[in-house]
Every structure is written in C-alpha cells, then in structure tokens.
Amino acid sequence: MILAVAAGLWAVSPAFAEEAAPRKATVSEGQITISGPSGYCVDPRSSRDGQDGAFVLLGNCAALSGSGRVPRARALLTATVLLGAPPGESLKAEFQRMADFFVTAEGRKALSRDGASESVRIARIVTSGEVLYILAEDRAPLAGYPVVPEYWRAIFALRGRLISLSVLGLPEAPMDPDQMRRLLDKFVSRVHSENP
C-alpha cells in the first residue's frame, strides 16, 4: 500500500490538459472525481492519471488561473487514488491494522515524499466515521513546492479505490493543526459529495 507521491506522478497527463485550472478532475478510469473546497482548483501540470494510480494537486484558483476567489485558508491539497481497497465501501475493519502499520518504519516509508522512513514522524492517528486521519511531519521536499513539514492526511475507501487526501500548509500562510484538519474535513466532504 504505497501512498507516497512518486516522482513519476508529477508528469503532465492529457486527462488534465483541457483547461488551465479546472475545479475538478475525473480519474481512475472515470470512476472517481476529485474536487476541493471553495477557492481550490486542480493544477493540471502537476497532476497525473495512469494505470499505477492517480495523483491530483489542488491550489489557489486565483494563482493557478489568474482569476477566481482566493481561499481563506491557503494551502496545497493533494489526492492520491489507488486500486486495491478491501471489498465494500468501508475501511473500518482495517483501521487498527492500518494504524499499527503506519507507525512502523515500513509504514512511515509509505507515507514519505522521498520514500525514506526517517523523514516522517507520526504525531497522531485518529478515526472518524469511515475515515482514518493521520497527523504527520514529513521533512522531505514536495517536488519543488514549499510546504511546512506538519500536515494532515485522510484515508478512506471509495468505489474499490483507496483515497488519500492531504492538506499541506505553506510557510507564508501558516495554519495550526486544527485549521488544517478543518480544511481536510471540507476536502473529504467535497470528494464524497462528488462521488455519491
């Protein structure tokens, strides 16, 4: 279960080439739609959809397209979509096993942006409903994007896919963990509403 952002996932994909900063992206053979909270748009240059999975980066709509509303909470949002979720629409039965895994060196390696377990520290793992939340710190860089090390990640199952959503704070617009979590909750809610 590799949830790290692989370097190859930053390549431009034709699936995202239609408009400069779309509000949403449909990935994983058309089965999953990713959309962020108000003020966030898809960065088509940094998103990819392929057989190995999908990666979608969302940022400030105004910055990406030169127009639109600036979100109150400024951050980068990421979505990773992978095949291989357990049968059904819930990971609840797997939450304890997943939590135990992510605190191991192998689990931290899976979460790491550079594939090194040493770069990741797990601060907290909690569950809410059908979602596993991880508050982590990753000291590895994000492919040229300036982000603070501490971030929140949400993991859940949807249509046979593992969905991982993250909120990454920016150094020039710092957010505390509670603010990041509230934004992540909005992101999770938005993705669920796009995929009823």
C-alpha positions as CSV (number, residue, x, y, z in Angstrom):
1,M,0.0,0.0,0.0
2,I,2.2,2.8,-1.2
3,L,0.7,6.2,-0.6
4,A,3.8,8.2,-1.2
5,V,3.9,10.7,-4.0
6,A,6.2,9.1,-6.6
7,A,8.3,11.3,-8.7
8,G,6.7,9.9,-11.9
9,L,3.3,11.2,-10.7
10,W,4.3,14.8,-11.4
11,A,4.3,14.3,-15.2
12,V,1.6,16.1,-17.2
13,S,-1.2,13.9,-18.3
14,P,-3.6,14.5,-21.3
15,A,-6.5,13.9,-19.0
16,F,-5.8,17.2,-17.3
17,A,-5.0,19.3,-20.4
18,E,-8.4,20.6,-21.3
19,E,-8.5,23.8,-19.2
20,A,-5.9,25.8,-17.3
21,A,-7.3,25.4,-13.8
22,P,-10.4,23.1,-13.6
23,R,-12.4,22.9,-10.4
24,K,-12.4,19.1,-10.6
25,A,-10.7,16.1,-12.2
26,T,-12.1,12.7,-13.0
27,V,-9.6,10.0,-12.6
28,S,-9.1,6.2,-12.2
29,E,-10.9,5.2,-15.4
30,G,-13.6,7.8,-14.8
31,Q,-14.7,6.3,-11.5
32,I,-13.5,9.0,-9.1
33,T,-14.0,12.7,-9.2
34,I,-11.6,14.9,-7.1
35,S,-12.7,18.4,-6.2
36,G,-11.5,20.7,-3.4
37,P,-13.3,23.1,-1.2
38,S,-14.3,26.6,-2.5
39,G,-11.3,28.5,-3.9
40,Y,-9.3,25.4,-4.8
41,C,-8.6,24.3,-8.4
42,V,-6.7,21.4,-10.0
43,D,-3.2,22.1,-11.1
44,P,-3.1,20.2,-14.4
45,R,0.7,20.5,-14.8
46,S,1.3,18.6,-11.5
47,S,-1.4,16.0,-11.7
48,R,-1.4,12.6,-13.3
49,D,-3.8,9.7,-14.0
50,G,-2.5,6.4,-15.1
51,Q,-2.6,2.6,-14.6
52,D,-0.4,2.9,-11.5
53,G,-2.8,5.3,-9.8
54,A,-3.8,9.0,-9.9
55,F,-2.3,12.0,-8.2
56,V,-4.1,15.3,-8.2
57,L,-2.7,18.6,-6.8
58,L,-5.0,21.4,-6.0
59,G,-4.1,25.0,-5.2
60,N,-5.4,28.5,-5.1
61,C,-7.7,29.1,-8.1
62,A,-6.7,32.7,-8.4
63,A,-3.0,31.8,-8.5
64,L,-3.5,29.0,-11.0
65,S,-5.7,30.7,-13.5
66,G,-5.3,34.4,-12.8
67,S,-8.9,34.8,-11.7
68,G,-11.3,33.5,-9.1
69,R,-11.7,33.6,-5.4
70,V,-8.7,33.3,-3.1
71,P,-9.5,30.7,-0.4
72,R,-9.5,31.9,3.2
73,A,-7.2,29.0,4.3
74,R,-4.2,28.9,1.9
75,A,-2.6,25.5,1.4
76,L,-1.8,22.9,-1.2
77,L,-4.2,19.9,-1.3
78,T,-3.3,16.5,-2.7
79,A,-5.3,13.5,-3.6
80,T,-3.9,10.0,-4.4
81,V,-6.3,7.4,-5.8
82,L,-5.1,3.7,-5.9
83,L,-6.8,0.5,-6.8
84,G,-6.9,-2.2,-4.2
85,A,-9.3,-1.2,-1.4
86,P,-10.9,-4.0,0.5
87,P,-14.3,-5.1,-0.7
88,G,-17.1,-2.7,0.3
89,E,-17.1,1.0,0.9
90,S,-15.5,1.0,4.4
91,L,-12.0,0.5,5.8
92,K,-13.3,0.5,9.4
93,A,-12.4,-3.2,9.9
94,E,-8.8,-2.3,8.8
95,F,-8.3,0.8,10.8
96,Q,-6.4,-0.8,13.7
97,R,-4.1,-2.7,11.3
98,M,-3.5,0.4,9.2
99,A,-2.7,2.5,12.3
100,D,-0.3,-0.2,13.5
101,F,1.3,-0.3,10.1
102,F,1.8,3.5,9.7
103,V,3.8,3.8,12.9
104,T,6.4,1.2,11.7
105,A,9.4,2.1,9.6
106,E,7.7,0.5,6.5
107,G,4.5,2.5,7.1
108,R,6.4,5.8,7.5
109,K,8.3,4.9,4.3
110,A,4.9,4.5,2.5
111,L,3.8,8.0,3.7
112,S,7.1,9.7,2.9
113,R,7.5,12.0,0.0
114,D,11.1,10.8,-0.6
115,G,10.5,7.1,0.3
116,A,12.6,7.3,3.4
117,S,11.1,6.4,6.7
118,E,13.5,8.7,8.6
119,S,11.9,11.8,7.1
120,V,8.4,11.0,8.6
121,R,7.2,11.3,12.2
122,I,3.7,10.3,13.1
123,A,2.1,12.7,15.7
124,R,-1.4,11.3,15.9
125,I,-3.7,8.7,14.2
126,V,-7.4,9.1,14.8
127,T,-10.6,7.8,13.2
128,S,-13.9,9.5,12.5
129,G,-16.7,7.6,10.8
130,E,-15.3,5.9,7.7
131,V,-12.1,7.9,7.6
132,L,-8.6,7.3,9.1
133,Y,-6.8,10.6,9.9
134,I,-3.0,10.9,10.3
135,L,-1.3,14.0,11.6
136,A,2.3,13.6,10.5
137,E,5.5,15.5,9.8
138,D,7.5,14.9,6.6
139,R,10.8,16.7,6.3
140,A,11.3,15.6,2.7
141,P,10.6,18.3,0.0
142,L,7.5,18.2,-2.2
143,A,8.9,18.3,-5.7
144,G,9.8,21.9,-5.6
145,Y,6.7,23.1,-3.8
146,P,7.4,25.0,-0.5
147,V,5.3,23.3,2.3
148,V,5.7,23.1,6.0
149,P,6.6,19.6,7.4
150,E,3.5,19.1,9.5
151,Y,0.3,18.0,7.6
152,W,-2.9,16.1,7.9
153,R,-3.9,13.1,5.8
154,A,-7.2,11.3,5.4
155,I,-7.5,7.8,4.1
156,F,-10.8,6.1,3.1
157,A,-12.3,3.7,0.6
158,L,-14.5,4.7,-2.3
159,R,-15.7,2.6,-5.3
160,G,-13.0,-0.1,-4.7
161,R,-10.2,2.6,-4.5
162,L,-8.0,3.7,-1.7
163,I,-8.3,7.5,-1.5
164,S,-5.7,9.5,0.4
165,L,-6.3,13.3,0.8
166,S,-3.8,15.7,2.3
167,V,-3.6,19.3,3.4
168,L,-0.1,20.8,3.2
169,G,0.5,24.2,4.8
170,L,2.5,26.9,3.2
171,P,5.3,28.8,5.0
172,E,4.0,32.2,4.1
173,A,0.4,31.3,5.3
174,P,0.9,29.1,8.4
175,M,-2.0,27.2,9.7
176,D,-2.2,25.3,13.0
177,P,-3.1,21.6,13.0
178,D,-6.7,22.3,13.9
179,Q,-7.1,24.7,10.9
180,M,-5.5,22.1,8.6
181,R,-7.8,19.4,10.0
182,R,-10.9,21.6,9.4
183,L,-9.8,22.2,5.8
184,L,-9.2,18.5,5.3
185,D,-12.7,17.7,6.6
186,K,-14.1,20.0,4.0
187,F,-11.9,18.3,1.3
188,V,-13.1,14.8,2.4
189,S,-16.7,16.0,2.4
190,R,-16.3,17.5,-1.1
191,V,-14.9,14.3,-2.5
192,H,-17.7,12.3,-1.0
193,S,-20.3,14.6,-2.4
194,E,-18.8,14.4,-5.9
195,N,-18.9,10.6,-5.7
196,P,-22.3,9.7,-4.3
